[in-house]
Amino acid sequence: KMKRSKLSTSVAALTRRSVLATGAAALAMPALSGRGFAQESVNVGVIVPLSGANAQFGINSRNGIQLVADEINANGGIKSMGGAQINLVIADATSNPTQAATVAQRMMSQDNVVAVLGAFASSLTLAISEVTERRGVPLLTMSFSDQITDRGFQNVFQIVSPGSQMGAATFDFTRALAQDAGQTLEKIAIMYEDTAYGTSQSAGLRKAAQDAGIEVVMDEAYPLGITDVSPLINQLRRSDAQVVFPVSYLNDSLLIVRSMRQQGINIPTIGGAAGYIIPDFREGLGDLADNVLSISPAAYDQAPDYTERFRKKFGYFMVHEAQEHAACMGCLHSAIEAAGSADHAAIREQLQNSVFDQGWATVMSGGKVEFDDMGRNIHASPLMVQWRGGELVTVYPKEFATGEVVWNS
């Protein structure tokens, strides 16, 4: 991919994505304004789960977006559009993909949004993206699934590493940490919830283990919202695994870790982000959460100058989904500012052909955001974090570490 200067477009770099986008632009809703025409506000869609099993993640995501939008508006709005204010149009995706698609349809037809941010859960984002793609409306997301950007859509921008890369990094980092502690990994266990998120991430874990010649002695999918994890824990006990990789949302993560610890299974536990790195995990488990590791697409201890603003406003540390959605809002703001327009195609062109290295875009672990022709952030870099009391500490890779790992081999 050709490197481009910040917020600039190379005429020569007419990628497949930008060429195909021309057709999609014809489906886009009419532009609200052009450069030089003042406008009071610009509508930005936010579709996240505010009810159902993933509601807390949606609330966290909304809070991150709201923080950035409030700061933009307080600092003069979109200056290239006469100080237009960001107006968030927030909708509940629930935790059901069909409902998420319905909500997106309604937003597209009624609210004239310039772009959409959302929707945390990959299954919800996949459903929403079908709607935004037909309308030619940019969708910025921190959902993990590889499918989101594998389909060749022209209007999807994924700010985090895709799930398979997250899974591979989870394994690679864990193996390195074990080696540093003097342990050689030979047998691992994987358990994952069976939606798009768990499937993508476990695939990366599985392949990385196979490539390294490590035996996967347990590889078990389970339904989202499982209420009895006893069969999983019994299988884990029999597997003789040295470490376990559970990939799950909050309620599942609480059940799995509590059951493990109550049964005396204290092997290193490495979560798949999601339910493992929010305050509710610690609140639900108390001291049982201590030293649990997890992969994370971003970590608040990497950018305290920004993330402490979230803690001050909302009273808890800036969880990764809030941080990544905040980065999405920061990139979108820069793209609208550069476009000087609420036109979907103009904004998409700026998202596709810009390097975002100012403001909230810098809270990602790569320090900046730049999307390739598939809509993936080429600077995304996962981190390994570990619970210490009520806080998360980055422990790997070493260049990002703010503390030493505690390894219970």
N, C-alpha and C positions, 0 to 999 in steps of 0.2 A: 504493500500500500504506500502510495506516495505520501511523504510527510508534508504537512501543510502548516503555514504559520497560523498563529492564533486567530480564529474567526476570519479566515480568508478562504476563498474558493479558487482552486486551480482550474482554469478553463480547459486545459489539456486533459485533466483527469476526469473524463466523462466515464465513470464506472457504470457497470451493468445496472447497479442499483439506482444511480441518478437518472440514467436513460429511461429505465422502466418506470421510474417515478413520474415521468411526464404524462404517461397514460393515466396513472392513478390521480394525478392532479385534476384531471377533468371531472372526477367524481367528487372532488372536495367541495365543501360548502363555500359560498362566495366570500371573498376577503372582506373583513370588517373595515379595514382602512389601508391606505398606502402610506409610504414614507412621506412625512411632512404634514400629515393630517392628524390633528390632535384627537384623542379618543379618551373618554373618561375611564374606561376599564377594559380589561381583556379577560375573558373567561377561560379558566384552566380546569379541566375535569379531573376529579380525584375519585377513583372507584376502588374501595377497599372493603374488606369484611368488617362491619361494625356490629354484627350479630352472628350468632352461631359459634361453632367450635373455634374459629380463628379470630374472634372479635378483638382480643387484646392486641394481637399483631396489627390488626387494622387501625386500632386506636393509636398505637405507637407510630405507625406509618403516617397517619393523618397529622399527628402532632409535629413530626419532623417537617412535613411539607408546610404546615401552618407557620411554624417558626420562621422559615426562610421567606415565605410570602409576606409575612408581617415586616420583616427586615427590609425587603425590597421596597415595599410601599412606604415605609418610614423614611427611606433614603431617596425618595423622589420618583419612585415607580420606574416605568420604562421610558427613559429619557428621549429615545429616538421616536417615540410616539407621543410626545408632548406631556410626559409624566403620567401616562395611563397606569392605573392601579391594577394589580393582580387580583382578580375575583375568583376565589376557589368555589367551584360547583362540586360539592361533596355528595357522593351517593353510596349507599350500602350495597355491596356486592353480595351480602350474606355470606354463607360459606358453601354456596351451591353454584356450580358453573352455569347451569341453565338460567338461574336468576341473574347471575352476573352479566350474561349476554343480553338479557332483557333490559337490565338497567342501562347498559351501554347503548342499546338501540334507542332508548328514550332520551338519553343524554345527547346523542348525535342529532336527533330530530328536533329537540326542543331548546337546547342550551347554547348552540353555536360556539362550542369550545374550540380553542386553537390547538389543543393537544390534551392528552390524557395521561395521568400518572396512576400506576397501580400494578397489580392488585394483591401484592404479597404472595399468596398461594399460587403456584404455577398453574394448577388446574383452572383457576379463575382467570388468570392472565391469558391463557390459551384461548378461552372462550371469548374474552373481551377483544383480543387481537383480531379475531375473525371479523368483528364488527368494525373496528377502527380501520382495518386494512381496506375493506370495501369502500369506506368513506374517504380514504386518503388522509386520515388524521394521524399525526405522530403519536405513538405510545411509548413512553419511557417507563422502564420497569426494573425492579431488582429481583424479580422471580428467577429461579435457578434453571429450570428445565431446558435441556438442549433443544427440545422441540420448538421453543419460542422463536429461536433464530435459525433453526435448521430448515424452515419451510420456504425460505427465499422471499419472505414478506419485505416490502420496501419501506414500511413505516414503523418498524419495531426497533427500539434501541435498548439493549440490555447492559446495564451499568456494572454488573457483577460477572465473575467468571461463570460459565455454564456449569450445570450440575456435574457432568462427567469430569470436568477439570477440578471442581471442588472435591469430588470423591477421590480422585487420584492424588491431589495435594494432601488430603486427610491421611491417606495411607503413607505417602512418602515422608511427611513430616513426623508421623508417629514412629515410623521405622528409624528415622534419624534420631529422635529423642530417646528411643529404646537403646540404640547403639551407644549414645552418649552416656547412658546410665549403666552400660556394661551388659545389656541384655540383647540376645539375638532372637529376633522374631522367627518363629517357625510355623505357628498355628494361630489363625485369627477367626473371629466370629463376626458375621454381619447380620443385622436384623433391620428391616426397613418397612415403613408404611407404603402401601401399594399404589399411591397416586403418582402423578408425573414427577413431583419433586423427589420422592423416595426412590423411584425407579431409576431416574437419571443419575442420582448421586451414588447409589449402590453399584450401578454399572461401572462407574469410574473407580470405585474402591476395588471391585472384583477384578477388573482388568489390571490395575496396578499391582495387586497381589500376585496374580498369575504371571505377569511379566517379571516379577521379582522372585518367582519360584517359591512363594509362600503358600502353604496349604490353607484353604478356606474350609474350616471344619464345620462351620454352620453358616448357612446362607438362606435366610428365612424371611419371606414377605408376610405381612399381616395387614388386616383391614384398618383403615383410618378410623379412630374412635374405639379401638379395642378396649374392652372392659376387664378382661381376664388375661393377664400376661403369664400366668403360671406355666403353661406349656412352653412358652419361649424361654423362660428362666430355667426350667428343668432341662430343656435341650441344651442350653448354654452350659449348665453345670456338667452335663455328660460329655460335652465337646472337648474338654481339656484345652480350650483356647487360652492364649496368653493375654490377649486384649480383645475388647469387644467394641464394635462400631454400630451403635444404634442411630438410625436416621429417622427422626420423628418430630412431630409437633408437640406442643406443651403437655397436654393431658397424658399422651402416650409416654413421653419422656419421664414424667413424674412416676408413673406406674412402674416403668422398667427399672429405673435406678433405685426406687424404694424397695422393690421386690428383690433386686440383686443384693443390696446391702443388708436387708433383713435376713437373708439366707446366707450371709457370710461370704458372698462372692465380691471380692474387693480388687479384682484385676483392673488395670487401667481401662477407663471408660472414655471413649472419644466420640462425642456427639456430632451430629451432622448439621450444626447451626440451629435455626428454627427454635424449637422449644428449649434448647440447652443454654441459650445465652440471653435470656431476659430475666429481669428481677423476679418474676413469678416462679421461676425454676428454684431459685434460692429460697424464696418465701415458702414454697410448697414442700421443700425437703429439709430446710434448716441445715444443720451441720453435715447431713448426708451429701450435700452438694459440693462440699469442699474437695478440691483437687480434681473434680471432673473436668476433663478437657473437651474442647470442641473446635472444629474448624469455624471460621467466620470470614465473610467477605470484606469486612471492615471492622475496626475496633476503636472505641471512643478514646482510648489512651494514646492513640496516634495523632490526634488533632485536638488537644484540650482547649486551645484558644477558641475553637468553634463549638465543640461538644459540651463544654461547661455552660454555655448559654442555654442549652436544652435542659440541663439539670436545674439551673436556676429558675427556668420558667415552669417546668413540669414536676420537679421534685424527685426525679430519679435519673439514673445515668442514661446516656443516649444509646439506646439499643441499636443493633446493626440495621434493622429495617427502617428505623427513623433516620439514621445517618445516611443510608443509601438513597432513600426517597428525598432527603434534603439535597443530596448531590444531584439527583435528577432534576429537582426544582431549580437548582443553581445553573445547571447546563441549559435548561429550557429558557430561563430568563436571559442568559447570554445570547442564545440563538434568536430569541424574539428581538432583543436589543439590536443585534447585528442586522437582522432582516428589516427592521423598522416597519414591520407589517404584521398583521394577524393572519396573513395568508398561509394556509397549511403547507403548500409546496415550498414557499420561501423559507419557512421555519425548518422544514425537513431538510432542505438543502444546506442550511447552516449547521444543523445537527450532524449531517453526514460528512461535511467537509471542514470541520473546525477542530481545533485543539482547545480544550477547556482547562485552563491552568490557573484560574483565578477564583477567589471566593470559595463557596461551598463545594465546588468540584474537587478541591484539593483535599477533602476529608477522606477520599478513597485512598487505599493503601499505596497505590501507584503514584499518588500526588497530583494526578491530572487524569482527564478523561478524553478519549479519542475513539471514535467508532469506526470499525472496518466495514467492508462491503456487506457483511452479514448483519451489521448492527450490533456487533459485540465490542465492548470496551477493551482495546488491546493492552491497556495498562493495568487492568484488574489483576490483583495479586492476593490470593487468600492468606489468612493468618491463622495461627493456632493460639487459642486463648485458654486460660485456666481459672477456675473459681478459687478466690482467696477471700474467705469471709463473704461479705456482700458485694465484692467488686470482681471484675474480670481483669486479668493481667495477660498481656501478649507475651508468649514464651517462645515463639518460633514463627518465621525464620529469625536467625540471630540478629540480623541487621535491624529488625523491627522490635526485638524483645525489650520489654520494660521490666522483666523479672525472670528469675530462674525457674525452670519447671520442677515440680515435685512429682517424681515418678515412683509409683508403687509397684515394683516388679515382683 
